[in-house]
Amino acid sequence: MLDTKQSDTAPPQDEPRGCLFALSQPPLMIFLAVIGSLLLMAALHDLLLL
């Protein structure tokens, strides 16, 4: 039979994770970098070429 009890080695979930934890995730940082670079390119295009 399979043992379905939770093990004692699971990390405690008492500590809440806030905004800084969310900002430290690599996919979010890549997304924000892409959006920021697009905004920068649009601003430079408006300033220099128009």
mmCIF file of the C-alpha atoms, coordinates in Angstrom:
data_MODEL
# 
_entry.id   MODEL 
# 
loop_
_atom_site.group_PDB 
_atom_site.id 
_atom_site.type_symbol 
_atom_site.label_atom_id 
_atom_site.label_alt_id 
_atom_site.label_comp_id 
_atom_site.label_asym_id 
_atom_site.label_entity_id 
_atom_site.label_seq_id 
_atom_site.pdbx_PDB_ins_code 
_atom_site.Cartn_x 
_atom_site.Cartn_y 
_atom_site.Cartn_z 
_atom_site.occupancy 
_atom_site.B_iso_or_equiv 
_atom_site.pdbx_formal_charge 
_atom_site.auth_seq_id 
_atom_site.auth_comp_id 
_atom_site.auth_asym_id 
_atom_site.auth_atom_id 
_atom_site.pdbx_PDB_model_num 
ATOM 1  C CA . MET A 1 1  ? 0.000  0.000  0.000   1.00 0.00 ? 1  MET A CA 1 
ATOM 2  C CA . LEU A 1 2  ? 1.058  3.573  -0.576  1.00 0.00 ? 2  LEU A CA 1 
ATOM 3  C CA . ASP A 1 3  ? 1.834  5.798  2.364   1.00 0.00 ? 3  ASP A CA 1 
ATOM 4  C CA . THR A 1 4  ? -0.272 8.953  1.938   1.00 0.00 ? 4  THR A CA 1 
ATOM 5  C CA . LYS A 1 5  ? 0.764  10.674 5.172   1.00 0.00 ? 5  LYS A CA 1 
ATOM 6  C CA . GLN A 1 6  ? 2.713  13.924 4.907   1.00 0.00 ? 6  GLN A CA 1 
ATOM 7  C CA . SER A 1 7  ? 6.361  13.554 5.780   1.00 0.00 ? 7  SER A CA 1 
ATOM 8  C CA . ASP A 1 8  ? 8.087  15.562 8.479   1.00 0.00 ? 8  ASP A CA 1 
ATOM 9  C CA . THR A 1 9  ? 10.747 16.810 6.034   1.00 0.00 ? 9  THR A CA 1 
ATOM 10 C CA . ALA A 1 10 ? 8.371  19.177 4.217   1.00 0.00 ? 10 ALA A CA 1 
ATOM 11 C CA . PRO A 1 11 ? 9.334  22.856 4.712   1.00 0.00 ? 11 PRO A CA 1 
ATOM 12 C CA . PRO A 1 12 ? 7.037  24.885 6.953   1.00 0.00 ? 12 PRO A CA 1 
ATOM 13 C CA . GLN A 1 13 ? 4.643  27.221 5.142   1.00 0.00 ? 13 GLN A CA 1 
ATOM 14 C CA . ASP A 1 14 ? 4.457  29.772 7.981   1.00 0.00 ? 14 ASP A CA 1 
ATOM 15 C CA . GLU A 1 15 ? 6.591  32.457 6.320   1.00 0.00 ? 15 GLU A CA 1 
ATOM 16 C CA . PRO A 1 16 ? 4.612  34.660 3.898   1.00 0.00 ? 16 PRO A CA 1 
ATOM 17 C CA . ARG A 1 17 ? 6.206  35.491 0.584   1.00 0.00 ? 17 ARG A CA 1 
ATOM 18 C CA . GLY A 1 18 ? 5.902  39.109 -0.460  1.00 0.00 ? 18 GLY A CA 1 
ATOM 19 C CA . CYS A 1 19 ? 6.586  41.374 -3.397  1.00 0.00 ? 19 CYS A CA 1 
ATOM 20 C CA . LEU A 1 20 ? 10.372 41.033 -3.274  1.00 0.00 ? 20 LEU A CA 1 
ATOM 21 C CA . PHE A 1 21 ? 10.072 37.267 -3.666  1.00 0.00 ? 21 PHE A CA 1 
ATOM 22 C CA . ALA A 1 22 ? 7.912  37.743 -6.755  1.00 0.00 ? 22 ALA A CA 1 
ATOM 23 C CA . LEU A 1 23 ? 10.356 40.245 -8.271  1.00 0.00 ? 23 LEU A CA 1 
ATOM 24 C CA . SER A 1 24 ? 13.266 37.853 -7.772  1.00 0.00 ? 24 SER A CA 1 
ATOM 25 C CA . GLN A 1 25 ? 11.847 35.271 -10.174 1.00 0.00 ? 25 GLN A CA 1 
ATOM 26 C CA . PRO A 1 26 ? 13.818 35.011 -13.449 1.00 0.00 ? 26 PRO A CA 1 
ATOM 27 C CA . PRO A 1 27 ? 10.826 34.815 -15.862 1.00 0.00 ? 27 PRO A CA 1 
ATOM 28 C CA . LEU A 1 28 ? 9.350  37.996 -14.409 1.00 0.00 ? 28 LEU A CA 1 
ATOM 29 C CA . MET A 1 29 ? 12.696 39.789 -14.597 1.00 0.00 ? 29 MET A CA 1 
ATOM 30 C CA . ILE A 1 30 ? 13.144 38.741 -18.245 1.00 0.00 ? 30 ILE A CA 1 
ATOM 31 C CA . PHE A 1 31 ? 9.628  39.958 -19.051 1.00 0.00 ? 31 PHE A CA 1 
ATOM 32 C CA . LEU A 1 32 ? 10.239 43.297 -17.346 1.00 0.00 ? 32 LEU A CA 1 
ATOM 33 C CA . ALA A 1 33 ? 13.586 43.696 -19.132 1.00 0.00 ? 33 ALA A CA 1 
ATOM 34 C CA . VAL A 1 34 ? 11.958 43.078 -22.530 1.00 0.00 ? 34 VAL A CA 1 
ATOM 35 C CA . ILE A 1 35 ? 9.155  45.563 -21.823 1.00 0.00 ? 35 ILE A CA 1 
ATOM 36 C CA . GLY A 1 36 ? 11.660 48.126 -20.545 1.00 0.00 ? 36 GLY A CA 1 
ATOM 37 C CA . SER A 1 37 ? 13.879 47.760 -23.602 1.00 0.00 ? 37 SER A CA 1 
ATOM 38 C CA . LEU A 1 38 ? 10.874 48.173 -25.916 1.00 0.00 ? 38 LEU A CA 1 
ATOM 39 C CA . LEU A 1 39 ? 9.865  51.347 -24.089 1.00 0.00 ? 39 LEU A CA 1 
ATOM 40 C CA . LEU A 1 40 ? 13.440 52.638 -24.276 1.00 0.00 ? 40 LEU A CA 1 
ATOM 41 C CA . MET A 1 41 ? 13.657 51.941 -28.008 1.00 0.00 ? 41 MET A CA 1 
ATOM 42 C CA . ALA A 1 42 ? 10.324 53.703 -28.595 1.00 0.00 ? 42 ALA A CA 1 
ATOM 43 C CA . ALA A 1 43 ? 11.439 56.722 -26.566 1.00 0.00 ? 43 ALA A CA 1 
ATOM 44 C CA . LEU A 1 44 ? 14.765 56.944 -28.415 1.00 0.00 ? 44 LEU A CA 1 
ATOM 45 C CA . HIS A 1 45 ? 12.972 56.614 -31.736 1.00 0.00 ? 45 HIS A CA 1 
ATOM 46 C CA . ASP A 1 46 ? 10.655 59.490 -30.824 1.00 0.00 ? 46 ASP A CA 1 
ATOM 47 C CA . LEU A 1 47 ? 13.491 61.684 -29.591 1.00 0.00 ? 47 LEU A CA 1 
ATOM 48 C CA . LEU A 1 48 ? 16.064 61.071 -32.313 1.00 0.00 ? 48 LEU A CA 1 
ATOM 49 C CA . LEU A 1 49 ? 14.240 60.111 -35.492 1.00 0.00 ? 49 LEU A CA 1 
ATOM 50 C CA . LEU A 1 50 ? 10.974 62.072 -35.414 1.00 0.00 ? 50 LEU A CA 1 
# 
